[in-house]
């Protein structure tokens, strides 16, 4: 984004927080909220499309895991995106959002026979993870032609980024066929030679903490393997390269860096033939499309001191910011403080910890931050939380999921909201915890248990 776009995003966020407080969407009766800047999301999609313009056909898919909320997926579908799904739940969410089968990519590393059969029957693109899964597809196809593209995921084993858990191209990664293992490349070539329906290669190095040169190394390994396979087979069997996603997000400040243009420039240097049009390209970006457009707002319930450190107790903790709480060095978040009217707070600063509501000591979304003095009734905002923080709820302490609203801002500071997901009620939490089976275990102990339906 340009500096003007970055300024617009910050101003829109402030206007949305103030209006949310004014409208009662965030307040004593609704102390936690998620806000998504719709214009920011659409601007990110536009930047992605512009960066990849060229002779190569490109299908950009959104990684549903980053925000599996149907209205968000519908927005991206209307913006021309496809969708990458990695579970039956994500598949159903994508279909409900309006993605057609031919705009889906199914990437789960643990696909069942039933899931594979569904994808094959409906022409959904599949990336197979291993040779056993390939054998399943052999049996399911039984000589029939596949209705959609089928690829093989390979692990280029180029190494880890800064966050090991997010790095998928290590020597022992659970994903794909490890290309540097003895005999692996020959086995892959043989697999393609025996299966004309295999027509894609897929490689994804990881996300967040993976520098652009490392990501480009992984893409280059897949490209070079595709070139070798097509050459040895004497035909252009591989027609598509799924290069995954993984563009890291800058959580240090407001700027977008690296940009999609930076990434494409790196790819053009490392893999110049990638964009000449011989291969269709598929991408699977998630975090980078949404993160900067999301904000979590929470009312400050209490403030206190312990050991000379100020602590602000909020309603946003591990249940919405799970990765930040458990891996704060890897997933730090920027924090803003607003007064009870939702206006940016000014005045003297203090060093403060921002705590959540979960009942364990480490439930902190920020530690030792110098912020404007925080008081009960203020609003604390966690920035850059548009990806994963809204839809990957952690049900610790049976805390309910907060409401999520999308917003657009107009001239004069007018803000319009749209409900994306209703807040979960406490009653809903209880029902989800097995309320309708409340007597099941007591009945088991008394000998009056009812046989499980279908058993």
Helices and strands as residue ranges (DSSP letters): H 3-22, E 32-37, H 38-51, E 58-63, G 64-66, H 70-78, E 82-85, H 88-97, G 101-103, E 104-106, H 113-122, E 125-128, H 131-141, E 150-155, G 164-166, E 177-178, H 184-194, E 200-202, H 212-233, E 240-242, H 260-270, G 272-275, E 280-285, H 287-290, G 291-293, E 294-306, E 309-314, H 322-326, E 335-338, E 349-355, E 364-372, E 379-383, G 396-398, E 403-409, G 411-413, E 415-421, H 426-432, G 435-437, H 440-446
